[in-house]
Amino acid sequence: RFVASGGLDNRVTIFRVGEDEENEDPITLNGHEGYISNCRFLSAEEMLSASGDSHCILWDIETQQQKGKFSGHSSDVMSISPCP
């Protein structure tokens, strides 16, 4: 299990939740040039983030790499709503 947070430091931080995992280093997703306004898990392997840099990024959580970058807004992206 995971808990994710995003903020004004332009990154998504993912923490593992569970007795054996709470002392592990968090996973950090770097790639936005603006604050993180929203983040959502698509699965235990993928995360989607939205930012004040006008982009959304699809992440591979394990590799901490971008799988896709979505552009089209001319200003801050405030929310995301993936359809399963």
N, C-alpha and C positions, 0 to 999 in steps of 0.2 A: 504494500500500500504506500501511496505517496500523498504529500501535501505540497502544493505549489504556491508561490507568491511572486508578485512582480511589483516594481515600484519606480521611484524616481532615479534609481541608479542604472536604468536602461537594461536590466537583466532579469531573467526568470530564474528563480532559485527553487529547486525541488528537493524536499526532505523526505527521506524514507521513514515510515512509521511502523513501529513494532519493537518489541523488547530487545531483539538482537541487532536491530538496525539503527537505533536512535543515536549511537555514537559515531556512525559513519559520516564522512564528509558529504555535504550536500552536492547535488548536481547543479551546475551553473550553465545556463544557456545565454551566450553573448552573441549579439548580432544586430540588435536594434540601435538606432541612433537617437531615440527619444524614449521617454518614460513608458513603462508597461501599463496599459490601461485595463487589460483583461488577459486572462490565460485560461485555457480549458484543456483537460485531458480528452483525447479521442480514444485512447486505449492506454494500457500500461507501457506501450512502446512509443506512442506519439502524443505530442502536445501542439496546440495552436495558440499563438500569442498575437495580441494586437497592441499597437504602440502609437505614441504621439508623433512618430516619424512618418506617419501615413501609410504604414505597411502592416501586413499580417505575415507571420512566418509559421510554417509547418516544421516541426522539429522531430528528429529521431532522438529519443531520450537517452538511449544507451550510448550512442556515439557522440551525442551533444552537437550534432551537425544539422544544418538546415536541409530539409528535403524539398522545400518550395518556398517561394516568396511571392506574396500577392500584393499587387499595386493597383491603383485606380482611384484612390482618394487624393484630394488635394490638400487635406488637412488631417488632424488627429483622427485615428480610428479608436472609437470609444467602447465598442462591444463586438462580440463575435457570437454566432449561433450556428454551430455545425449541425448538419442533419445526418443522423446515423444511417 
